[in-house]
Amino acid sequence: MEKQKSIVRKFVSRGIFFLLIALIAVWTVNRFLRLTTLSLFARASTEKKFMTAWEDDINRLDRAKILPEGFRNLKKIKLFTHADKIKEAFKKYPLATLTEKNDGSFDLEIFADDIEGGGVVIQYDLVELKSGNTIWELGRTFPQNINR
């Protein structure tokens, strides 16, 4: 009986030891991945950081149910801006959340301009194709200075 208790104690103690090793390994890998991801974002270009913030903002608006259904039924997305950096960023890192459909019923007009002193203003106008009317609009301001 004493021998069986000894075997059980060894088994349990080894199990606890391996569990601790596994937890430490998972924590280490998780920490490494978080640091790597943060490091990649820190090294990203100003345009990439801006476009990531813009995409995140659209996703937050969607989750909060602020975006109308027309955002899922876009025929054309039109960007209007005088800022070359914004045009380049929009071409290089398109917004994956916004997609065009051949049979869409709405156009999304996006007016974007950089602010003197830093930042970008975005104005969304959702235009119903059938009537030509703007049925929804929203303005957003981003603190990212895209001209750095």
N, C-alpha and C positions, 0 to 999 in steps of 0.2 A: 504494500500500500504506500509506503514511504517512497519507493522508487517511482511509482506512478505520479505522485505529487511533485517529485523532483523533475520529471519529464514535462509535466504540465507547466511548472514554473519556468523552465527553460524555454518552452514553446511560447509562452505568453511574453516573457521578457524579450525574446528575439522578435516576436511580432510587434511589440511596442517600439523596439529599436528600428525595425524596417519602416514602420509607419512614420516615425520621426524623420528618418532619412527621406522618405517620399515627400513629406510635407515641406521639408527644407528645399528639396529639389524643385517642387512646384512653385514655391515662393520665389526662388532664385530665377527660374525661367520667366515667371510673370514679371518680376522686377526688370529683368533684362529687356523683355519685349516692350514694357512701358517706356523705359529709357530710350530704346531704339526708336520707337514711334515718335516720342517727343523730340528726339534729336533730329529725325528726318524732317519734322515740321519746322523746327528751328532753322534748319539749313535750306528750307524751301525758298523759292524766289518770292519776292513781294507779290507778284501777280498770282502765284499759286496760293499763297496765304489768303489773299483777298477773295479769290474764287472759292476756296474752301469755306471761308466765313459766309460768303453769299449763299452757297449751296446749303450749309447748315441752317441759315436763316430761313430759306424756303422750306426746308424739312420741318423746322419748328412751327412755322406758320401753318403748314399742312396738318401736322399732328394736333395743333390747337383748333383745327377746323375753321381757320380764318380765310383760307383760299377757297374761292367758289369752284363748283364742279367744272366750270369751263376750262380750268387749268389742266384738266385731264382730257380735254377735247380740243387741242390747239391745232389749227391748220398751219399757221406760220408764227414764228417768233422773230420779231424785228427789234434790233438794237439800234438806238439813235444816240450818238455821242460824238463830241468833238475831241475827246481825249484818246489819243492814239494808244496809250497804254491799256486803257479799258478795252478797246477794240481787239488789241493783240491778246489780252488775257482771255477774252470771251471766245476767241477762235482757238486758242491753244488749250484751254481748259473748259470745254463747254459744260453747261449745267445739265447733269444727267437726269435731274428730277423733271426737267421740262423737255417734253418730246413732242415732235410734230407728227400729225396724222394726215394722210391725204384727204380723208373725209371729215376732217375737223370742222367745227362750227364757229370757232373763234380765232381771232388773231390776238397775240399778246405783244403789245408795244412796250418796250422797255427803254426808258430815257435815263441815261446815266451821265453823270458829270462829276469830275473831281472838284473838291472844295479847296479854295486857296487856304493854305495853312494845314492841309491834310484832311483826308477823308473822302468818301464818295457818297453821292446822293443817287438813289435809285427810285424811279417812279414807274409803277406798273399800271398799264391801261389795258383792260380786257375788252376787246371790241367784238360785238356780235356781227358775224358776216352778213346774216340775213338782212338786218336793219342798218348796219353801219354805225350803230350807236355804241358808245363806251358804256358798258353796263357795270363796271367795277373798276376802282382804282385804289392804289395804295402807294404811299411814299415811305422809303426806308433810308436811314443814314448809317453808313459804316465808318468807323474811326480809322480804318487802315489807310495809310498813305501809299497809294499805288505808284507814286512818282519817285520813290526812293531808289 
